[in-house]
């Protein structure tokens, strides 16, 4: 098993991130097409994929191949996508949005100009970086930042997802502060695709019982 932190940068450097990213999109959409209708799938896009100008076609191809409804696909980008060639990349994001896909800002709060980007593009979701969630019990400033981001999201009509949630205490405090979604090991570690259906079925059963 090779972690993304080890191979993504290399794939970007040697030019393989384009075909690799297209394969990931197609696989993710094909898997999600077999899930219940209300469940979405999120796929990270590399800044290098935007430089090739083939992102829109790759998304179109993946959706057509899998027959996944576009609104069930979330595309996650980081601020670095907008740091270079801002106008061109914004145009691509608008094209992706017109296809029906949802666009998320990943690792929110760790960059330089995130607030200005919220003005320049109508993101569907902002994801609060795990570093703030990890330290929220020990550092009041982390909770203040989370509270501010959740309030900002609510004011702009943007969903907020807290990353790296590992305990019920973290989940409960994030819910109190207005975060609309959470992800992390509290809910599940990363799983092989074959095990996702069992997880979703278990969640559906718990929802019915509740």
Secondary structure, 3 states (H helix, E strand, C coil): CCCHHHHHHHHHHHCCHHHHHHHHHHHHHHHHCCCCCCCCEEEECCHHHHHCCCHHHHHHHHHHHHCCCHHHEEEEECCHHHHCCHHHHHHHHHHHHHHCCEEEEEEECCCCCHHHHHHHCCCCEEEECHHHHHCCCCCHHHHHHHHHHHHHHHHHCCEEEECCCCCHHHHHHHHHCCCCEECCCCCCCCCCHHHHHHHHHHHHHHHHHC
